[in-house]
Amino acid sequence: MFRLIWTLGVRTRDYLHRYMPSNRLLAAIRTRRGLKWGIPAMLVALPYILIASICSGLAAGGDPGWLHLIVLWACWNALKFIIMGPVSVALLIRARLREAAVRRQQRHDSRGEASLREPALRV
């Protein structure tokens, strides 16, 4: 039974991650090239918040109760985009620090190789 639940959960997650537009956009933002778009992507949360507000008002006014599912979906997607902004900034800083360390190491290694070659050339 546990295996069936686990498999169902994994397949659902894979399907949602692969085919839902918001998840695809968030996956693109998590790449090294996309990290700079994390803060502007927070603006994508605004339409989701608007959808949640409209559907919540409609459901409170007596329209069908299934509109609460749309409210839940919109709030969840809005939170994903709001959280991705600061997370992408932290990931970008970490990536740039790592790249700077690699460049520093390459410069240090190239200077070391040059100093090893110079005495051999002078002799």
Biotite code that builds the C-alpha atoms (Angstrom):
import biotite.structure as struc

atoms = struc.array([
    struc.Atom([0.000, 0.000, 0.000], chain_id="A", res_id=1, res_name="MET", atom_name="CA", element="C"),
    struc.Atom([2.836, 2.361, 0.905], chain_id="A", res_id=2, res_name="PHE", atom_name="CA", element="C"),
    struc.Atom([4.538, 1.642, -2.415], chain_id="A", res_id=3, res_name="ARG", atom_name="CA", element="C"),
    struc.Atom([1.336, 2.450, -4.340], chain_id="A", res_id=4, res_name="LEU", atom_name="CA", element="C"),
    struc.Atom([0.916, 5.779, -2.532], chain_id="A", res_id=5, res_name="ILE", atom_name="CA", element="C"),
    struc.Atom([4.579, 6.619, -3.045], chain_id="A", res_id=6, res_name="TRP", atom_name="CA", element="C"),
    struc.Atom([4.417, 5.790, -6.767], chain_id="A", res_id=7, res_name="THR", atom_name="CA", element="C"),
    struc.Atom([1.220, 7.786, -7.231], chain_id="A", res_id=8, res_name="LEU", atom_name="CA", element="C"),
    struc.Atom([2.793, 10.777, -5.478], chain_id="A", res_id=9, res_name="GLY", atom_name="CA", element="C"),
    struc.Atom([5.963, 10.616, -7.570], chain_id="A", res_id=10, res_name="VAL", atom_name="CA", element="C"),
    struc.Atom([4.051, 10.324, -10.845], chain_id="A", res_id=11, res_name="ARG", atom_name="CA", element="C"),
    struc.Atom([1.746, 13.201, -9.906], chain_id="A", res_id=12, res_name="THR", atom_name="CA", element="C"),
    struc.Atom([4.714, 15.369, -9.011], chain_id="A", res_id=13, res_name="ARG", atom_name="CA", element="C"),
    struc.Atom([6.480, 14.490, -12.274], chain_id="A", res_id=14, res_name="ASP", atom_name="CA", element="C"),
    struc.Atom([3.375, 15.281, -14.314], chain_id="A", res_id=15, res_name="TYR", atom_name="CA", element="C"),
    struc.Atom([2.811, 18.618, -12.592], chain_id="A", res_id=16, res_name="LEU", atom_name="CA", element="C"),
    struc.Atom([6.475, 19.546, -12.807], chain_id="A", res_id=17, res_name="HIS", atom_name="CA", element="C"),
    struc.Atom([6.655, 18.695, -16.483], chain_id="A", res_id=18, res_name="ARG", atom_name="CA", element="C"),
    struc.Atom([3.420, 20.129, -17.863], chain_id="A", res_id=19, res_name="TYR", atom_name="CA", element="C"),
    struc.Atom([2.247, 23.001, -15.665], chain_id="A", res_id=20, res_name="MET", atom_name="CA", element="C"),
    struc.Atom([3.399, 26.404, -17.002], chain_id="A", res_id=21, res_name="PRO", atom_name="CA", element="C"),
    struc.Atom([4.208, 27.897, -13.613], chain_id="A", res_id=22, res_name="SER", atom_name="CA", element="C"),
    struc.Atom([6.483, 24.983, -12.727], chain_id="A", res_id=23, res_name="ASN", atom_name="CA", element="C"),
    struc.Atom([8.226, 25.173, -16.076], chain_id="A", res_id=24, res_name="ARG", atom_name="CA", element="C"),
    struc.Atom([8.836, 28.894, -15.594], chain_id="A", res_id=25, res_name="LEU", atom_name="CA", element="C"),
    struc.Atom([10.203, 28.333, -12.095], chain_id="A", res_id=26, res_name="LEU", atom_name="CA", element="C"),
    struc.Atom([12.506, 25.587, -13.409], chain_id="A", res_id=27, res_name="ALA", atom_name="CA", element="C"),
    struc.Atom([13.808, 28.012, -16.049], chain_id="A", res_id=28, res_name="ALA", atom_name="CA", element="C"),
    struc.Atom([14.442, 30.633, -13.368], chain_id="A", res_id=29, res_name="ILE", atom_name="CA", element="C"),
    struc.Atom([16.460, 28.136, -11.307], chain_id="A", res_id=30, res_name="ARG", atom_name="CA", element="C"),
    struc.Atom([19.020, 27.723, -14.115], chain_id="A", res_id=31, res_name="THR", atom_name="CA", element="C"),
    struc.Atom([22.205, 29.804, -14.016], chain_id="A", res_id=32, res_name="ARG", atom_name="CA", element="C"),
    struc.Atom([21.045, 31.993, -16.915], chain_id="A", res_id=33, res_name="ARG", atom_name="CA", element="C"),
    struc.Atom([17.592, 32.453, -15.418], chain_id="A", res_id=34, res_name="GLY", atom_name="CA", element="C"),
    struc.Atom([18.595, 33.498, -11.897], chain_id="A", res_id=35, res_name="LEU", atom_name="CA", element="C"),
    struc.Atom([18.623, 37.158, -12.876], chain_id="A", res_id=36, res_name="LYS", atom_name="CA", element="C"),
    struc.Atom([14.895, 36.941, -13.664], chain_id="A", res_id=37, res_name="TRP", atom_name="CA", element="C"),
    struc.Atom([13.855, 35.904, -10.148], chain_id="A", res_id=38, res_name="GLY", atom_name="CA", element="C"),
    struc.Atom([12.903, 39.363, -8.893], chain_id="A", res_id=39, res_name="ILE", atom_name="CA", element="C"),
    struc.Atom([10.947, 40.375, -12.044], chain_id="A", res_id=40, res_name="PRO", atom_name="CA", element="C"),
    struc.Atom([9.203, 36.974, -11.941], chain_id="A", res_id=41, res_name="ALA", atom_name="CA", element="C"),
    struc.Atom([7.718, 37.971, -8.597], chain_id="A", res_id=42, res_name="MET", atom_name="CA", element="C"),
    struc.Atom([5.379, 40.191, -10.618], chain_id="A", res_id=43, res_name="LEU", atom_name="CA", element="C"),
    struc.Atom([3.805, 37.039, -12.054], chain_id="A", res_id=44, res_name="VAL", atom_name="CA", element="C"),
    struc.Atom([2.255, 36.557, -8.603], chain_id="A", res_id=45, res_name="ALA", atom_name="CA", element="C"),
    struc.Atom([0.015, 39.596, -9.143], chain_id="A", res_id=46, res_name="LEU", atom_name="CA", element="C"),
    struc.Atom([-2.365, 37.959, -11.660], chain_id="A", res_id=47, res_name="PRO", atom_name="CA", element="C"),
    struc.Atom([-2.589, 34.908, -9.415], chain_id="A", res_id=48, res_name="TYR", atom_name="CA", element="C"),
    struc.Atom([-3.510, 37.108, -6.453], chain_id="A", res_id=49, res_name="ILE", atom_name="CA", element="C"),
    struc.Atom([-6.120, 38.857, -8.609], chain_id="A", res_id=50, res_name="LEU", atom_name="CA", element="C"),
    struc.Atom([-7.606, 35.507, -9.669], chain_id="A", res_id=51, res_name="ILE", atom_name="CA", element="C"),
    struc.Atom([-7.712, 34.369, -6.045], chain_id="A", res_id=52, res_name="ALA", atom_name="CA", element="C"),
    struc.Atom([-9.424, 37.579, -4.981], chain_id="A", res_id=53, res_name="SER", atom_name="CA", element="C"),
    struc.Atom([-12.066, 37.420, -7.695], chain_id="A", res_id=54, res_name="ILE", atom_name="CA", element="C"),
    struc.Atom([-12.857, 33.741, -7.130], chain_id="A", res_id=55, res_name="CYS", atom_name="CA", element="C"),
    struc.Atom([-12.945, 34.202, -3.372], chain_id="A", res_id=56, res_name="SER", atom_name="CA", element="C"),
    struc.Atom([-15.429, 37.045, -3.732], chain_id="A", res_id=57, res_name="GLY", atom_name="CA", element="C"),
    struc.Atom([-17.575, 35.005, -6.100], chain_id="A", res_id=58, res_name="LEU", atom_name="CA", element="C"),
    struc.Atom([-17.571, 31.987, -3.786], chain_id="A", res_id=59, res_name="ALA", atom_name="CA", element="C"),
    struc.Atom([-18.463, 34.166, -0.805], chain_id="A", res_id=60, res_name="ALA", atom_name="CA", element="C"),
    struc.Atom([-21.308, 35.693, -2.790], chain_id="A", res_id=61, res_name="GLY", atom_name="CA", element="C"),
    struc.Atom([-23.051, 32.380, -3.269], chain_id="A", res_id=62, res_name="GLY", atom_name="CA", element="C"),
    struc.Atom([-21.450, 31.007, -6.439], chain_id="A", res_id=63, res_name="ASP", atom_name="CA", element="C"),
    struc.Atom([-20.295, 27.364, -6.548], chain_id="A", res_id=64, res_name="PRO", atom_name="CA", element="C"),
    struc.Atom([-18.021, 26.130, -3.782], chain_id="A", res_id=65, res_name="GLY", atom_name="CA", element="C"),
    struc.Atom([-15.510, 24.618, -6.217], chain_id="A", res_id=66, res_name="TRP", atom_name="CA", element="C"),
    struc.Atom([-14.208, 28.152, -6.770], chain_id="A", res_id=67, res_name="LEU", atom_name="CA", element="C"),
    struc.Atom([-12.348, 27.677, -3.489], chain_id="A", res_id=68, res_name="HIS", atom_name="CA", element="C"),
    struc.Atom([-10.131, 25.158, -5.315], chain_id="A", res_id=69, res_name="LEU", atom_name="CA", element="C"),
    struc.Atom([-9.183, 27.861, -7.802], chain_id="A", res_id=70, res_name="ILE", atom_name="CA", element="C"),
    struc.Atom([-8.445, 30.194, -4.891], chain_id="A", res_id=71, res_name="VAL", atom_name="CA", element="C"),
    struc.Atom([-6.173, 27.546, -3.365], chain_id="A", res_id=72, res_name="LEU", atom_name="CA", element="C"),
    struc.Atom([-4.410, 26.950, -6.693], chain_id="A", res_id=73, res_name="TRP", atom_name="CA", element="C"),
    struc.Atom([-3.896, 30.676, -7.326], chain_id="A", res_id=74, res_name="ALA", atom_name="CA", element="C"),
    struc.Atom([-2.596, 31.336, -3.810], chain_id="A", res_id=75, res_name="CYS", atom_name="CA", element="C"),
    struc.Atom([-0.175, 28.412, -4.077], chain_id="A", res_id=76, res_name="TRP", atom_name="CA", element="C"),
    struc.Atom([1.232, 29.634, -7.399], chain_id="A", res_id=77, res_name="ASN", atom_name="CA", element="C"),
    struc.Atom([1.466, 33.209, -6.118], chain_id="A", res_id=78, res_name="ALA", atom_name="CA", element="C"),
    struc.Atom([3.457, 32.021, -3.098], chain_id="A", res_id=79, res_name="LEU", atom_name="CA", element="C"),
    struc.Atom([5.813, 30.036, -5.332], chain_id="A", res_id=80, res_name="LYS", atom_name="CA", element="C"),
    struc.Atom([6.653, 33.118, -7.369], chain_id="A", res_id=81, res_name="PHE", atom_name="CA", element="C"),
    struc.Atom([6.925, 35.407, -4.344], chain_id="A", res_id=82, res_name="ILE", atom_name="CA", element="C"),
    struc.Atom([9.346, 33.030, -2.641], chain_id="A", res_id=83, res_name="ILE", atom_name="CA", element="C"),
    struc.Atom([11.375, 32.473, -5.816], chain_id="A", res_id=84, res_name="MET", atom_name="CA", element="C"),
    struc.Atom([12.496, 36.131, -5.934], chain_id="A", res_id=85, res_name="GLY", atom_name="CA", element="C"),
    struc.Atom([14.650, 36.135, -2.794], chain_id="A", res_id=86, res_name="PRO", atom_name="CA", element="C"),
    struc.Atom([15.724, 32.538, -3.365], chain_id="A", res_id=87, res_name="VAL", atom_name="CA", element="C"),
    struc.Atom([16.988, 33.377, -6.853], chain_id="A", res_id=88, res_name="SER", atom_name="CA", element="C"),
    struc.Atom([18.962, 36.325, -5.479], chain_id="A", res_id=89, res_name="VAL", atom_name="CA", element="C"),
    struc.Atom([20.627, 34.054, -2.914], chain_id="A", res_id=90, res_name="ALA", atom_name="CA", element="C"),
    struc.Atom([21.386, 31.452, -5.600], chain_id="A", res_id=91, res_name="LEU", atom_name="CA", element="C"),
    struc.Atom([22.772, 34.136, -7.912], chain_id="A", res_id=92, res_name="LEU", atom_name="CA", element="C"),
    struc.Atom([25.086, 35.468, -5.208], chain_id="A", res_id=93, res_name="ILE", atom_name="CA", element="C"),
    struc.Atom([26.278, 31.947, -4.450], chain_id="A", res_id=94, res_name="ARG", atom_name="CA", element="C"),
    struc.Atom([26.896, 31.231, -8.158], chain_id="A", res_id=95, res_name="ALA", atom_name="CA", element="C"),
    struc.Atom([28.816, 34.474, -8.673], chain_id="A", res_id=96, res_name="ARG", atom_name="CA", element="C"),
    struc.Atom([30.977, 33.848, -5.602], chain_id="A", res_id=97, res_name="LEU", atom_name="CA", element="C"),
    struc.Atom([31.723, 30.352, -6.852], chain_id="A", res_id=98, res_name="ARG", atom_name="CA", element="C"),
    struc.Atom([32.595, 31.676, -10.337], chain_id="A", res_id=99, res_name="GLU", atom_name="CA", element="C"),
    struc.Atom([34.867, 34.342, -8.836], chain_id="A", res_id=100, res_name="ALA", atom_name="CA", element="C"),
    struc.Atom([36.655, 31.684, -6.787], chain_id="A", res_id=101, res_name="ALA", atom_name="CA", element="C"),
    struc.Atom([37.178, 29.571, -9.908], chain_id="A", res_id=102, res_name="VAL", atom_name="CA", element="C"),
    struc.Atom([38.568, 32.584, -11.813], chain_id="A", res_id=103, res_name="ARG", atom_name="CA", element="C"),
    struc.Atom([40.866, 33.408, -8.907], chain_id="A", res_id=104, res_name="ARG", atom_name="CA", element="C"),
    struc.Atom([42.089, 29.810, -8.799], chain_id="A", res_id=105, res_name="GLN", atom_name="CA", element="C"),
    struc.Atom([42.688, 29.779, -12.566], chain_id="A", res_id=106, res_name="GLN", atom_name="CA", element="C"),
    struc.Atom([44.706, 33.003, -12.358], chain_id="A", res_id=107, res_name="ARG", atom_name="CA", element="C"),
    struc.Atom([46.713, 31.566, -9.486], chain_id="A", res_id=108, res_name="HIS", atom_name="CA", element="C"),
    struc.Atom([47.363, 28.332, -11.389], chain_id="A", res_id=109, res_name="ASP", atom_name="CA", element="C"),
    struc.Atom([48.388, 30.169, -14.567], chain_id="A", res_id=110, res_name="SER", atom_name="CA", element="C"),
    struc.Atom([50.847, 32.356, -12.630], chain_id="A", res_id=111, res_name="ARG", atom_name="CA", element="C"),
    struc.Atom([52.311, 29.260, -11.017], chain_id="A", res_id=112, res_name="GLY", atom_name="CA", element="C"),
    struc.Atom([52.794, 27.573, -14.383], chain_id="A", res_id=113, res_name="GLU", atom_name="CA", element="C"),
    struc.Atom([54.346, 30.726, -15.838], chain_id="A", res_id=114, res_name="ALA", atom_name="CA", element="C"),
    struc.Atom([56.841, 30.948, -12.965], chain_id="A", res_id=115, res_name="SER", atom_name="CA", element="C"),
    struc.Atom([57.779, 27.304, -13.480], chain_id="A", res_id=116, res_name="LEU", atom_name="CA", element="C"),
    struc.Atom([58.391, 27.849, -17.194], chain_id="A", res_id=117, res_name="ARG", atom_name="CA", element="C"),
    struc.Atom([60.465, 31.043, -16.871], chain_id="A", res_id=118, res_name="GLU", atom_name="CA", element="C"),
    struc.Atom([63.623, 29.513, -15.329], chain_id="A", res_id=119, res_name="PRO", atom_name="CA", element="C"),
    struc.Atom([63.675, 26.828, -18.004], chain_id="A", res_id=120, res_name="ALA", atom_name="CA", element="C"),
    struc.Atom([63.517, 29.474, -20.732], chain_id="A", res_id=121, res_name="LEU", atom_name="CA", element="C"),
    struc.Atom([66.368, 31.550, -19.272], chain_id="A", res_id=122, res_name="ARG", atom_name="CA", element="C"),
    struc.Atom([68.864, 28.692, -19.147], chain_id="A", res_id=123, res_name="VAL", atom_name="CA", element="C"),
])
